[in-house]
C-alpha cells in the first residue's frame, strides 16, 4: 500500500512546478507596460497563480495532519524520527515559499520589490516593515481573489449539479421509453402469433371449400347425364308404342 504522504507530496511538488511557470509569466508581464491583451493575460496568470497557491496550501494542511498523527509514535507507521523531521521540514519550507510568493504578488510593481527569483531560491527572506499592519492590504487583496475563486467554483458546482439533474431525467425518460418498447414488442409478438393462427385457419377453410366445389361439380354432371338418359328412354317408349 502506498504512503499517503508520498502521494500528496508528489502532487505538491508538481503543483510547485506549475506555480514556478506561472510566476515566471507573471514576472515578465508585471515588469513592463502591458497592452490591453497582455493586461487580460496578466489578470488570468495572477488568478491562476493565486488559485494554485491556495491548492498547495490545502495539500500542505493535509500533509501536516499526517505528520502530527505519526509524530508521537512514528514506528507504528513504519517511520523513523528522522523521516518525520524531513517531512516537517518539507512542509515548513513550502509554506515559507508560498508566504513569500504571496508577498511578491501583492506588490504594486515587481521592479521595486526584491528579486523575482527569491521565492524559488530556497534561501530565507527578511521583509522589513515599519508596522505589522503594513501587510494587511496584501492579505485583503489575496482574500478578495480567493473569495472570487470560491464564488466561481460554487457557480461551476451549481452548473454541474444542474447538468447532472438533466442527465438523470434523460436517463429516466430513456428507461421509460425502453419499457414501452419492450411492451410494444410483446404486443407485436402476440399479434403476429394471432395472425399466423388466423392464416392457418383461412388456409384450411379454403382447402375445404375447394374440395366441396370439386365434389359438387362432379355430382352435378352425373345428375344431368342420368336425367338425359331418362328422357331418352321416355322418348323411345313414346315413339315405339
FENRA-V362819 format. One line per field, one symbol per residue. phi: phi as a letter, one per 40 degrees, with the letter a starting at -180 (. if undefined). psi: psi as a letter, one per 20 degrees, with the letter a starting at -180 (. if undefined). Layout:
BEGIN
phi=???
psi=???
END
This chain:
BEGIN
phi=.ccdcccccccccccccccccccccccccccacbcdccccccccccccccccccccccccccccccccccccbcccbgbbccccccccccccccccccccccccccccacccccdccddbcgccbbbcbcacccccdcccccccccccccccccccccccccccccccccccccccccccccccccccccccccccccccccccccccccccccccccccccccccccccccccccccccb
psi=pqphghghghhggghhgghgghhgggghhijrpqrgghgghggghgghgggghgghgghhgghhghghgighmhhhjkqrhghggghghgggghggggggghghhiphohhiarphighjhiqqqoopqhqhiiighgghgghgghggghgghgghggghgghgggggghggghgggggghgghhgghgggggggggggggggghhgggggggghhgghggggggghghhgggggggggj.
END
